[in-house]
Amino acid sequence: GVAANLGVVRAIEQVFELKSGELVVPCDHLFTGAIGAVLGAKEKAGSEHTGNESNIRWVYLLKDFM
């Protein structure tokens, strides 16, 4: 993804006049989109149980990344 592209990271640092290393790219950047999707789905579902135990387990596993 874009976060792993050092050229893009350097370009963003230049545009915002940041020193090398000031732009923080999380080491788990590959998962942040998935985590956001899970949190959005969880919020949309509210407290309703959908019956899909597999998805519920993933929500609890992803909590460790936050």
MOPAC internal coordinates of N, CA, C and O (Angstrom, degrees):
PM7 1SCF
backbone

  N    0.0000 0     0.00 0     0.00 0    0    0    0
  C    1.4335 1     0.00 0     0.00 0    1    0    0
  C    1.5233 1   111.17 1     0.00 0    2    1    0
  O    1.2310 1   121.58 1     1.17 1    3    2    1
  N    1.2902 1   114.59 1  -178.83 1    3    2    1
  C    1.4635 1   121.50 1  -177.15 1    5    3    2
  C    1.5259 1   111.69 1   -63.39 1    6    5    3
  O    1.2310 1   120.06 1   143.02 1    7    6    5
  N    1.3138 1   117.49 1   -36.98 1    7    6    5
  C    1.4674 1   120.70 1  -178.04 1    9    7    6
  C    1.5197 1   111.96 1   -63.36 1   10    9    7
  O    1.2310 1   120.07 1   152.80 1   11   10    9
  N    1.3253 1   117.47 1   -27.20 1   11   10    9
  C    1.4649 1   121.42 1  -179.57 1   13   11   10
  C    1.5268 1   112.19 1   -86.15 1   14   13   11
  O    1.2310 1   120.20 1   173.28 1   15   14   13
  N    1.3232 1   117.22 1    -6.72 1   15   14   13
  C    1.4573 1   121.97 1  -177.25 1   17   15   14
  C    1.5327 1   109.00 1   -86.39 1   18   17   15
  O    1.2310 1   120.89 1   -73.64 1   19   18   17
  N    1.3268 1   115.91 1   106.36 1   19   18   17
  C    1.4705 1   120.16 1  -177.34 1   21   19   18
  C    1.5230 1   112.42 1   -61.46 1   22   21   19
  O    1.2310 1   120.19 1   148.21 1   23   22   21
  N    1.3285 1   117.25 1   -31.79 1   23   22   21
  C    1.4615 1   120.50 1   177.39 1   25   23   22
  C    1.5193 1   111.72 1   -63.01 1   26   25   23
  O    1.2310 1   120.50 1   138.45 1   27   26   25
  N    1.3145 1   116.64 1   -41.55 1   27   26   25
  C    1.4636 1   121.29 1   178.24 1   29   27   26
  C    1.5249 1   110.00 1   -67.71 1   30   29   27
  O    1.2310 1   120.51 1   138.23 1   31   30   29
  N    1.3223 1   116.63 1   -41.77 1   31   30   29
  C    1.4700 1   120.49 1   178.30 1   33   31   30
  C    1.5250 1   109.82 1   -59.73 1   34   33   31
  O    1.2310 1   120.22 1   133.79 1   35   34   33
  N    1.3171 1   117.18 1   -46.21 1   35   34   33
  C    1.4809 1   120.44 1   179.40 1   37   35   34
  C    1.5222 1   111.33 1   -64.11 1   38   37   35
  O    1.2310 1   120.35 1   140.18 1   39   38   37
  N    1.3336 1   116.94 1   -39.82 1   39   38   37
  C    1.4638 1   120.22 1   179.47 1   41   39   38
  C    1.5283 1   110.92 1   -63.56 1   42   41   39
  O    1.2310 1   120.31 1   137.56 1   43   42   41
  N    1.3186 1   117.02 1   -42.44 1   43   42   41
  C    1.4685 1   120.47 1   178.37 1   45   43   42
  C    1.5251 1   110.15 1   -64.43 1   46   45   43
  O    1.2310 1   120.47 1   138.95 1   47   46   45
  N    1.3356 1   116.71 1   -41.05 1   47   46   45
  C    1.4693 1   120.05 1   177.16 1   49   47   46
  C    1.5258 1   110.74 1   -60.32 1   50   49   47
  O    1.2310 1   120.16 1   140.24 1   51   50   49
  N    1.3310 1   117.29 1   -39.76 1   51   50   49
  C    1.4665 1   120.67 1   179.73 1   53   51   50
  C    1.5237 1   111.33 1   -68.44 1   54   53   51
  O    1.2310 1   120.31 1   134.21 1   55   54   53
  N    1.3316 1   117.02 1   -45.79 1   55   54   53
  C    1.4621 1   120.78 1  -177.76 1   57   55   54
  C    1.5268 1   111.16 1   -61.16 1   58   57   55
  O    1.2310 1   120.54 1   139.17 1   59   58   57
  N    1.3212 1   116.57 1   -40.83 1   59   58   57
  C    1.4625 1   120.54 1  -178.44 1   61   59   58
  C    1.5260 1   112.82 1   -94.59 1   62   61   59
  O    1.2310 1   121.02 1  -170.71 1   63   62   61
  N    1.3275 1   115.66 1     9.29 1   63   62   61
  C    1.4630 1   122.81 1   177.74 1   65   63   62
  C    1.5294 1   111.72 1    52.88 1   66   65   63
  O    1.2310 1   121.16 1  -132.56 1   67   66   65
  N    1.3309 1   115.38 1    47.44 1   67   66   65
  C    1.4621 1   121.70 1   177.60 1   69   67   66
  C    1.5162 1   109.47 1   -95.06 1   70   69   67
  O    1.2310 1   121.05 1   -30.56 1   71   70   69
  N    1.3038 1   115.60 1   149.44 1   71   70   69
  C    1.4592 1   119.93 1   173.71 1   73   71   70
  C    1.5237 1   108.18 1   -75.60 1   74   73   71
  O    1.2310 1   120.92 1   -22.74 1   75   74   73
  N    1.3176 1   115.84 1   157.26 1   75   74   73
  C    1.4580 1   120.34 1   178.81 1   77   75   74
  C    1.5284 1   109.93 1   -57.31 1   78   77   75
  O    1.2310 1   120.45 1   -53.51 1   79   78   77
  N    1.3253 1   116.75 1   126.49 1   79   78   77
  C    1.4542 1   121.39 1  -179.66 1   81   79   78
  C    1.5175 1   114.80 1    94.94 1   82   81   79
  O    1.2310 1   119.78 1   169.52 1   83   82   81
  N    1.3321 1   118.03 1   -10.48 1   83   82   81
  C    1.4684 1   119.99 1   179.67 1   85   83   82
  C    1.5276 1   112.67 1   -74.48 1   86   85   83
  O    1.2310 1   120.31 1   152.71 1   87   86   85
  N    1.3160 1   117.01 1   -27.29 1   87   86   85
  C    1.4605 1   120.67 1   176.83 1   89   87   86
  C    1.5206 1   108.15 1   -80.22 1   90   89   87
  O    1.2310 1   120.57 1   -61.34 1   91   90   89
  N    1.3095 1   116.52 1   118.66 1   91   90   89
  C    1.4643 1   120.99 1  -176.48 1   93   91   90
  C    1.5261 1   109.48 1   -91.21 1   94   93   91
  O    1.2310 1   121.11 1   -60.48 1   95   94   93
  N    1.3285 1   115.48 1   119.52 1   95   94   93
  C    1.4601 1   122.01 1   174.14 1   97   95   94
  C    1.5282 1   106.10 1  -111.14 1   98   97   95
  O    1.2310 1   120.05 1   -67.54 1   99   98   97
  N    1.3327 1   117.51 1   112.46 1   99   98   97
  C    1.4674 1   119.67 1  -177.55 1  101   99   98
  C    1.5251 1   111.58 1   -58.62 1  102  101   99
  O    1.2310 1   120.61 1   -36.67 1  103  102  101
  N    1.3248 1   116.44 1   143.33 1  103  102  101
  C    1.4628 1   119.91 1  -179.69 1  105  103  102
  C    1.5243 1   111.41 1   -66.02 1  106  105  103
  O    1.2310 1   120.03 1   158.14 1  107  106  105
  N    1.3192 1   117.55 1   -21.86 1  107  106  105
  C    1.4648 1   120.54 1   179.19 1  109  107  106
  C    1.5311 1   111.62 1  -104.17 1  110  109  107
  O    1.2310 1   120.69 1  -147.14 1  111  110  109
  N    1.3429 1   116.28 1    32.86 1  111  110  109
  C    1.4591 1   121.05 1  -176.71 1  113  111  110
  C    1.5233 1   113.16 1   -59.50 1  114  113  111
  O    1.2310 1   119.88 1   156.19 1  115  114  113
  N    1.3185 1   117.83 1   -23.81 1  115  114  113
  C    1.4640 1   120.30 1   179.32 1  117  115  114
  C    1.5286 1   111.92 1   -67.95 1  118  117  115
  O    1.2310 1   120.38 1   159.36 1  119  118  117
  N    1.3256 1   116.89 1   -20.64 1  119  118  117
  C    1.4596 1   120.78 1  -175.39 1  121  119  118
  C    1.5211 1   113.73 1  -103.68 1  122  121  119
  O    1.2310 1   119.43 1   170.84 1  123  122  121
  N    1.3190 1   118.70 1    -9.16 1  123  122  121
  C    1.4615 1   119.67 1  -173.01 1  125  123  122
  C    1.5281 1   112.25 1   -63.95 1  126  125  123
  O    1.2310 1   119.69 1   144.56 1  127  126  125
  N    1.3118 1   118.20 1   -35.44 1  127  126  125
  C    1.4665 1   120.47 1   176.68 1  129  127  126
  C    1.5121 1   111.84 1   -64.27 1  130  129  127
  O    1.2310 1   120.64 1   137.34 1  131  130  129
  N    1.3285 1   116.39 1   -42.66 1  131  130  129
  C    1.4671 1   120.80 1   179.08 1  133  131  130
  C    1.5228 1   110.78 1   -65.91 1  134  133  131
  O    1.2310 1   120.76 1   139.56 1  135  134  133
  N    1.3237 1   116.15 1   -40.44 1  135  134  133
  C    1.4659 1   119.89 1   178.93 1  137  135  134
  C    1.5285 1   109.75 1   -63.56 1  138  137  135
  O    1.2310 1   120.39 1   137.75 1  139  138  137
  N    1.3236 1   116.86 1   -42.25 1  139  138  137
  C    1.4654 1   120.67 1   177.44 1  141  139  138
  C    1.5183 1   112.19 1   -62.19 1  142  141  139
  O    1.2310 1   120.54 1   140.15 1  143  142  141
  N    1.3276 1   116.57 1   -39.85 1  143  142  141
  C    1.4651 1   120.22 1   178.53 1  145  143  142
  C    1.5234 1   111.26 1   -64.28 1  146  145  143
  O    1.2310 1   120.67 1   138.40 1  147  146  145
  N    1.3220 1   116.33 1   -41.60 1  147  146  145
  C    1.4662 1   120.20 1   178.98 1  149  147  146
  C    1.5212 1   110.53 1   -65.07 1  150  149  147
  O    1.2310 1   120.54 1   136.05 1  151  150  149
  N    1.3275 1   116.58 1   -43.95 1  151  150  149
  C    1.4653 1   119.31 1  -179.87 1  153  151  150
  C    1.5261 1   111.14 1   -64.67 1  154  153  151
  O    1.2310 1   120.48 1   140.73 1  155  154  153
  N    1.3347 1   116.68 1   -39.27 1  155  154  153
  C    1.4638 1   120.30 1   177.15 1  157  155  154
  C    1.5140 1   111.90 1   -64.00 1  158  157  155
  O    1.2310 1   120.52 1   136.89 1  159  158  157
  N    1.3250 1   116.61 1   -43.11 1  159  158  157
  C    1.4653 1   120.53 1   178.58 1  161  159  158
  C    1.5187 1   110.99 1   -65.50 1  162  161  159
  O    1.2310 1   121.01 1   141.00 1  163  162  161
  N    1.3195 1   115.67 1   -39.00 1  163  162  161
  C    1.4709 1   120.02 1   179.17 1  165  163  162
  C    1.5227 1   110.15 1   -63.78 1  166  165  163
  O    1.2310 1   120.59 1   136.88 1  167  166  165
  N    1.3337 1   116.48 1   -43.12 1  167  166  165
  C    1.4608 1   120.50 1   179.53 1  169  167  166
  C    1.5243 1   110.82 1   -65.13 1  170  169  167
  O    1.2310 1   120.58 1   137.65 1  171  170  169
  N    1.3282 1   116.50 1   -42.35 1  171  170  169
  C    1.4608 1   120.98 1  -179.60 1  173  171  170
  C    1.5243 1   111.25 1   -64.17 1  174  173  171
  O    1.2310 1   120.60 1   140.63 1  175  174  173
  N    1.3234 1   116.47 1   -39.37 1  175  174  173
  C    1.4602 1   120.78 1  -178.58 1  177  175  174
  C    1.5215 1   111.93 1   -73.74 1  178  177  175
  O    1.2310 1   120.39 1   156.37 1  179  178  177
  N    1.3262 1   116.87 1   -23.63 1  179  178  177
  C    1.4553 1   120.47 1  -177.68 1  181  179  178
  C    1.5135 1   109.97 1    64.18 1  182  181  179
  O    1.2310 1   120.57 1    43.96 1  183  182  181
  N    1.2997 1   116.51 1  -136.04 1  183  182  181
  C    1.4580 1   119.64 1  -178.38 1  185  183  182
  C    1.5266 1   111.79 1   -97.19 1  186  185  183
  O    1.2310 1   120.30 1  -174.29 1  187  186  185
  N    1.3387 1   117.04 1     5.71 1  187  186  185
  C    1.4618 1   120.06 1  -179.60 1  189  187  186
  C    1.5161 1   110.42 1   -69.01 1  190  189  187
  O    1.2310 1   120.82 1   -42.71 1  191  190  189
  N    1.3063 1   116.04 1   137.29 1  191  190  189
  C    1.4664 1   121.29 1   176.75 1  193  191  190
  C    1.5223 1   107.78 1   -89.34 1  194  193  191
  O    1.2310 1   120.39 1   -56.81 1  195  194  193
  N    1.3260 1   116.86 1   123.19 1  195  194  193
  C    1.4607 1   120.71 1  -177.60 1  197  195  194
  C    1.5144 1   112.25 1   -86.94 1  198  197  195
  O    1.2310 1   119.89 1   167.55 1  199  198  197
  N    1.3155 1   117.82 1   -12.45 1  199  198  197
  C    1.4541 1   120.53 1  -179.16 1  201  199  198
  C    1.5095 1   113.15 1    87.84 1  202  201  199
  O    1.2310 1   119.73 1   178.25 1  203  202  201
  N    1.3139 1   118.13 1    -1.75 1  203  202  201
  C    1.4584 1   120.76 1  -179.01 1  205  203  202
  C    1.5235 1   108.71 1   -99.41 1  206  205  203
  O    1.2310 1   120.66 1   -89.00 1  207  206  205
  N    1.3202 1   116.35 1    91.00 1  207  206  205
  C    1.4658 1   121.50 1  -176.60 1  209  207  206
  C    1.5224 1   112.34 1   -62.07 1  210  209  207
  O    1.2310 1   119.98 1   149.56 1  211  210  209
  N    1.3226 1   117.64 1   -30.44 1  211  210  209
  C    1.4630 1   121.01 1  -179.94 1  213  211  210
  C    1.5238 1   110.42 1   -61.25 1  214  213  211
  O    1.2310 1   120.03 1   133.76 1  215  214  213
  N    1.3224 1   117.55 1   -46.24 1  215  214  213
  C    1.4654 1   121.22 1   179.62 1  217  215  214
  C    1.5187 1   111.47 1   -65.55 1  218  217  215
  O    1.2310 1   120.29 1   142.57 1  219  218  217
  N    1.3095 1   117.05 1   -37.43 1  219  218  217
  C    1.4625 1   120.52 1   179.37 1  221  219  218
  C    1.5260 1   110.09 1   -63.46 1  222  221  219
  O    1.2310 1   120.11 1   138.85 1  223  222  221
  N    1.3270 1   117.39 1   -41.15 1  223  222  221
  C    1.4685 1   120.33 1   177.89 1  225  223  222
  C    1.5235 1   110.29 1   -61.84 1  226  225  223
  O    1.2310 1   119.84 1   140.30 1  227  226  225
  N    1.3270 1   117.91 1   -39.70 1  227  226  225
  C    1.4617 1   120.50 1  -179.96 1  229  227  226
  C    1.5146 1   111.14 1   -62.93 1  230  229  227
  O    1.2310 1   119.78 1   141.39 1  231  230  229
  N    1.3134 1   118.02 1   -38.61 1  231  230  229
  C    1.4662 1   120.82 1   178.89 1  233  231  230
  C    1.5180 1   109.70 1   -58.99 1  234  233  231
  O    1.2310 1   120.23 1   135.82 1  235  234  233
  N    1.3308 1   117.16 1   -44.18 1  235  234  233
  C    1.4617 1   120.02 1  -179.41 1  237  235  234
  C    1.5195 1   111.82 1   -70.91 1  238  237  235
  O    1.2310 1   119.54 1   145.60 1  239  238  237
  N    1.3323 1   118.48 1   -34.40 1  239  238  237
  C    1.4632 1   120.54 1   176.84 1  241  239  238
  C    1.5219 1   110.97 1   -66.75 1  242  241  239
  O    1.2310 1   120.22 1   140.84 1  243  242  241
  N    1.3334 1   117.18 1   -39.16 1  243  242  241
  C    1.4588 1   120.87 1  -178.26 1  245  243  242
  C    1.5214 1   112.32 1   -71.28 1  246  245  243
  O    1.2310 1   119.49 1   159.51 1  247  246  245
  N    1.3270 1   118.58 1   -20.49 1  247  246  245
  C    1.4675 1   120.70 1   177.66 1  249  247  246
  C    1.5240 1   110.95 1   -58.83 1  250  249  247
  O    1.2310 1   120.08 1   150.66 1  251  250  249
  N    1.3348 1   117.46 1   -29.34 1  251  250  249
  C    1.4645 1   120.89 1   179.78 1  253  251  250
  C    1.5229 1   112.06 1   -64.46 1  254  253  251
  O    1.2310 1   119.53 1   156.32 1  255  254  253
  N    1.3384 1   118.50 1   -23.68 1  255  254  253
  C    1.4615 1   121.79 1  -178.85 1  257  255  254
  C    1.5181 1   111.91 1   -83.74 1  258  257  255
  O    1.2310 1   119.80 1   168.08 1  259  258  257
  N    1.3294 1   117.98 1   -11.92 1  259  258  257
  C    1.4609 1   120.05 1  -174.97 1  261  259  258
  C    1.4954 1   111.59 1   -98.55 1  262  261  259
  O    1.2310 1   120.10 1   180.00 1  263  262  261

